[in-house]
Amino acid sequence: MAAQNPPLTNFAICSAISHIQNMSALDAAYAEAVVAGVVNTQDAARGRLESFSKGTAAKVKPQ
């Protein structure tokens, strides 16, 4: 499923995860908010978030 994410989303999340574990809780919360802002402002992400909030998103099924 991650392969369907926009490249910037995957980069931001992977980069953040590797650094957040070494931060104080306050700094980690701030970093998470910044990454969420970057990720959620992309057109593809906004569309998926809207689908999720409306209950029309595709269901994820184990393979």
N, C-alpha and C positions, 0 to 999 in steps of 0.2 A: 504494500500500500504506500510506503514512503516513496517509492519510485515515481508515483503519480504526483507528488508534491512539486511545486515550482523549485528550481535549483536554489534560489536564495533562501527559501524556507529550510531546506535540508542543511544548507551551510550554516545558517544562523543557529539552528537547534543543535547541531553537532558541535559547533564551536562553543556555544554557551555551556552545554553539558560538561565539556572537558574543563572549563574554567570555573564554573559555579561551585564545584565541590571544594575548591580551594579558597573560597571567599567566606567572609563573615555572613551571618544570616541576613543582616540588613543589606549588605552589598549584593548578595545573591538575589534577594527579592527585587532590588532595583534592576539588576541585570536581566532577570526574567521578564520584568515589565517592559524593558526596552526591546528585548527580542520579540515579545508578543506584539508590540507595536509595529515592528518591522514586518513580521510575518503576517499579521492580520490586516495590513493595509494593501496587500497585493490583491489584484483583481480576482485571481483564481481562489484565493483563500476567502475573500469576502463572499464570493458566490457560494462556496461550500458552507460557510458559517450561516448564511441566510437559509440555505436548504435545510441545514440541521435544525435551526431554530423554528422553521415552519413544519418540521417533521416530514419533509419530502426527500431527505438525503437517502442515497442508496444504502442498504443494510450491508454490513460487513459480515461475511460468513467464513468460518474456518474452512480451509481446503483440505 
